């Protein structure tokens, strides 16, 4: 299953990433540049801007579950 956490650098997104990581569940992160989270070095990262549809396509194509 291909999971992507949208807003991974925010408060709730960080908690979700920590939970997935603790459970050993692989996931990618989607965050706005500039990247400000430690998960950037550890995960596949999608640079997205929800106001720019062209940045969402690659993320959605690679994602089965969006959190």
CORTA-V986551 format. One record per residue. N is the residue number from 1. PHI is phi in whole degrees, -180 to 180 (999 if undefined). Layout:
n=<N	N>
phi=<PHI	PHI>
This chain:
n=<1	2	3	4	5	6	7	8	9	10	11	12	13	14	15	16	17	18	19	20	21	22	23	24	25	26	27	28	29	30	31	32	33	34	35	36	37	38	39	40	41	42	43	44	45	46	47	48	49	50	51	52	53	54	55	56	57	58	59	60	61	62	63	64	65	66	67>
phi=<999	-100	-103	-126	-99	-85	77	-66	-92	-85	-59	-68	-59	-64	-64	-64	-61	-63	-64	-61	-63	-61	-84	74	-93	-69	-158	-112	-124	-124	-142	-76	-69	-77	-73	-131	-134	-67	-69	-59	-74	-105	-132	-71	-120	-108	-86	-128	-132	-63	-88	-123	-59	-67	-86	-86	-55	-59	-65	-67	-63	-97	-120	-102	-129	-111	-111>
